[in-house]
Structures are given as structure tokens and as C-alpha cells.
Amino acid sequence: MNGEDGLNSIIKDPLGAVKVEDLVVEAARDLIKDEIKRYIRKKLDEDPKLKSDVRTAVAELMDAKAREAYALVKLGKCGVNLGIAMVPPDLKKRMDRDIASLLEREMGQVVSRLE
């Protein structure tokens, strides 16, 4: 069977490409996850202090993840600045001109689309 025949068979019967056994296993996993979620929710509803502690911990985790993402962005910026600092001055001037020209052209296209 060549590539075109395989593509035609998928187009004609999209579910034929998926094994029924895989669908059953995936559905069973989803059911198990739902049962575990119900169990956890029941335990949290039974203990308001624990529920509050979990909410606080999740909020702290989300804050930490946001701080981590911000730190990674700052590191990326530092890496770019370091790379620019390592460029010889004559090349840096040419790069500055080229980047300014590119930005000017792109901004012109954005403005023309808005009009």
C-alpha cells in the first residue's frame, strides 16, 4: 500500500485508523480519573481546613510558576543583550539599521492593514 492509499483509507473511514482497543482503554482511564476526582472532592468537602490549605497551596504554586516564567523571560533578555554586547561595533551598527528598517516596514504593513 502506498502513501496515497493510506490517506484515502483514512479519509473514507477516519475511525478505522484508530483501534477500538485504544478507545476502550482511553475511556476506561477517563472513567477512573473521574472516580478519583469524585473521591478527592468528597474528602475535601468533608474537611474545610484541608480544602482551604489545598487552595492556598495551589495559589502559591501558581504564583511560583508565574515568577519562574518571568525569570526565564528575563534570562532570555539577558542572553540577547549578552549576544549583542559580543557583536563587533561596526556589525552592530549594521544590525541596528537592518532591525530598524525591518521594524519600520512591518509597522507600516500593520498600519496599512488597520486603515
C-alpha positions in Angstrom: 0.0 0.0 0.0 1.4 3.3 -1.0 1.0 6.6 0.9 -1.9 7.8 -1.2 -3.9 4.6 -0.5 -3.3 5.1 3.2 -4.5 8.6 3.0 -7.6 7.6 1.1 -8.5 4.9 3.6 -8.2 7.5 6.5 -10.4 10.0 4.6 -13.0 7.3 3.8 -13.1 5.8 7.3 -11.4 8.1 9.9 -12.2 5.9 12.9 -10.8 2.9 11.0 -7.3 4.3 11.7 -8.0 4.2 15.4 -8.0 0.8 17.1 -11.1 0.0 19.1 -9.0 -1.3 21.9 -7.2 2.0 22.2 -10.6 3.8 22.5 -11.7 1.4 25.2 -8.5 1.8 27.2 -8.7 5.6 26.9 -12.4 5.6 28.0 -11.5 3.4 31.0 -8.7 5.8 32.0 -11.2 8.7 31.8 -13.7 6.9 34.0 -11.0 6.1 36.6 -9.8 9.7 36.6 -13.4 10.9 37.1 -13.9 8.5 40.1 -10.6 9.6 41.7 -11.7 13.3 41.3 -15.0 12.5 42.9 -13.2 10.8 45.8 -10.8 13.7 46.3 -13.7 16.2 46.1 -15.6 14.2 48.7 -12.7 14.1 51.1 -12.0 17.9 50.6 -15.7 18.7 51.2 -15.6 16.7 54.5 -12.6 18.7 55.8 -12.9 22.5 55.1 -9.5 23.2 56.7 -7.8 20.8 54.3 -9.7 22.3 51.4 -8.6 25.7 52.4 -5.0 24.5 52.7 -5.1 22.9 49.3 -6.5 26.2 47.7 -3.7 28.2 49.4 -1.0 25.7 48.2 -2.4 25.8 44.7 -2.4 29.6 44.7 1.2 29.6 45.9 2.2 27.1 43.2 0.6 29.3 40.5 2.4 32.3 41.9 5.7 30.4 41.8 5.1 29.3 38.2 4.4 32.8 37.1 7.5 34.0 38.8 9.5 31.2 37.2 8.2 32.2 33.7 9.0 35.8 34.3 12.6 34.8 35.4 13.0 32.7 32.3 11.9 35.7 30.1 14.4 37.9 32.0 17.2 35.3 31.4 16.3 35.2 27.7 16.5 39.0 27.5 19.9 38.9 29.3 21.1 36.3 26.8 20.1 38.5 23.9 21.8 41.5 25.5 24.9 39.5 26.0 24.9 38.3 22.4 24.5 41.9 21.2 27.4 43.0 23.5 29.6 40.5 21.9 29.0 41.7 18.4 31.7 44.0 16.9 30.7 47.7 16.8 30.7 48.0 13.0 28.5 44.9 12.7 26.3 46.2 15.5 25.6 49.4 13.6 24.6 47.5 10.5 22.4 45.2 12.6 20.7 48.2 14.3 20.0 49.7 10.9 18.6 46.5 9.5 16.5 45.8 12.5 15.1 49.4 12.5 14.3 49.0 8.8 12.6 45.7 9.3 10.5 47.1 12.2 9.6 50.2 10.2 8.5 48.1 7.3 6.5 45.7 9.5 4.8 48.5 11.4 3.9 50.2 8.1 2.2 47.0 7.0 0.3 46.7 10.3 -0.8 50.4 10.0 -1.9 49.9 6.3 -4.0 46.9 7.3 -5.7 48.9 10.1 -6.7 51.7 7.7 
